[in-house]
Each structure stands twice: as C-alpha cells, then as structure tokens.
C-alpha cells in the first residue's frame, strides 16, 4: 500500500496560467472568493492525481478542457472536502449523448432489455460518465437549471455511504432533518407529476429520491434562486452542503 506515503497533492502543483485560462471559461469561477478558490485548487490537484479522465469515441480533450472537467467535478466538494473523491477512479467522457444497453431480471425471472440515451451516468460503484457536448452546453448557458457534472457528482456523494437513496453521509441530526425535508418535497413533486400538473423544477426529479437530490443539485449550481423559490427547505440544505451558490439567478 503505497498511497499513505505519497505526498498529498498541493494547489501549487497546478500551472497558474492554465488555471486562469480554465477558470475564465467557467461562469462558476468568476465571482469565487479567494478562500474557496484555494480549496478548489487543492481538490482539483487531488482529483488530477487520483482520477483518470478518458475521452472515448474519438473525442480529444486538451489540458485546459481536462482541467475544466476536474474543476466542475470538484465544485460540489468545496464544503464536503476531499473525502468526496472516494470510491471511483475513472471519468469517461463521450463526445455527446451516449446509448447504453440495460437489462434487468424481474421477480418472475423474465429478462427485460432496453436501450437508454444518457448525458451522464454514475452508479454506486464504477466510473463517472459525462457527455462533453452537454457539459459544454451547461457552461454556455449556466443559468438554465442544468449541470450534468454536478448531477453525477451528487450521485457519487450520495453513494459514499453505500446506498444511493438521495441522502449523502452527514452528521446524524442533519441527516435526519435532510431525509425528512427531502422526502416531503419529493412526495409533493411526485404527486404533482402523477396528477399531470406543471412543476417548478424538472419533473425528472420525481423519478426517485436519488434523482431528486441530483436534479436539485443542478439547480443549486445553475438556478439557485429558482430552487429557493420552489423548494426553500431543500435549497437551504444544499446551500449548507455545497456552500453559498456561485451564480445568481
Ligand atoms: Zn441521475
């Protein structure tokens, strides 16, 4: 086991010119205060040491683009810290939305198979998968309520305690309150969707508690004021969990 003897990566390992260039292209970095930026740098340095970014299907990513991906993946860890990087090692990046083949055996032993088209994916174990076209679209229109990188990292944080259920590991009292507030908001959204009513946030959030957490995370990063209006209790938890929103709107 060599890891404990390896030097911890430092923010100083990053090339300052490259950092400035990468940061200039990310709206979330524009108004960031120096203390949070320093924390982000330390996380990104660690990300670069511990994760492999693998572009697939002919996609090419230059060093600045790779750095931006690392920054986006680390933004949700600003408060949670480096423990948020545990449990996975690969970031696979597709040029655009990708098809995955699914199969599942039901209780009767019948095998169901289908194809899904995805822009991102993260399971309890295994890699994080992102569509580069969608990451770029999020960066180009940061106030639309979408941020696929934050969505998938939310799943990874959720999975840290071994179950993806919409509740990341938290101090006990907070976790109880979180579970209660999220469940109430999820149930209300689910009922709205079932009744065919319009919803204030993406109805995909009503699919499952873990998707609710991941979708609300996207709003925290890209449309925090909308989240606060629609789901104030959830927004308050996320502002504590991720820190104050980096964008208005
Ligand atoms: Zn999801």
Boltz pocket constraint, residues with backbone or C-beta under 6 A from the ligand:
constraints:
  - pocket:
      binder: B
      contacts: [[A, 151], [A, 155], [A, 210], [A, 211], [A, 214]]
      max_distance: 6.0
